[in-house]
Amino acid sequence: MDNPLKIKYPVVIRATSLVGIFSVIIMFLIFPRFLNTIVFDDVDQVIIDSIDIPQTQQIDQAPPPARPSIPVPSDDEDIADDLTIDEMDFDEIDWEAPPPPPSGPKVKFIPYDDPPRAIGGIRPVYPEIAQEAGIEGVVVVQAFIDEKGRVKETIILKGIPNTGLDEAAMEAIRKTRFKPAKQRERPVGVWISIPVNFKLK
């Protein structure tokens, strides 16, 4: 027995296609077509003015600098072949050795939290020679202050020689008592630089 679906299938497909085509034709006939022209009544007319733009002035760039000339060997034969350089006697030159490098005081750095402080201040005695000559200045003395606040060693870092000011500054620092430096709340001996100012009244 043949399947009824196989018999009816081509007929149903054809009928459905015809109904769809007719439906599309009826839709085009029923609804009116849109006009291609669109009218804008409320839009203001825009007037565009033409403006003449002046031509910008072109600035001429400076030419690049000329390349340096390359020396070319000369073919001139006027140079004498027997031209020689005078011999030099290096023994006659006075060779002087360069000065030795500056050797400053070699001191050991000891870290500290609180620096030492002078008790009552530093009172240097102004030398009479420097007073009469009107010499003023600052003498920087490097001193080692032990854990009891006593000055053990002094070295001149920056001085004014032959005036008596260096000696007066070192003597004043040696006579001064200090509160010792502290490292973690414990007194330690340290090297410090102390400037001593000499100024005439």
Secondary structure, DSSP 8 states (H G I E B T S, - for coil): ---HHHHHHHHHHHHHHHHHHHHHHHHHHHS----S----SS------------------------------------S-TT-------GGGS-------------------SB--EESS-------HHHHHHT--EEEEEEEEE-TTS-EEEEEEEE--TTTTHHHHHHHHHHH--EE-EESSSSEE-EEEEEEEEE---
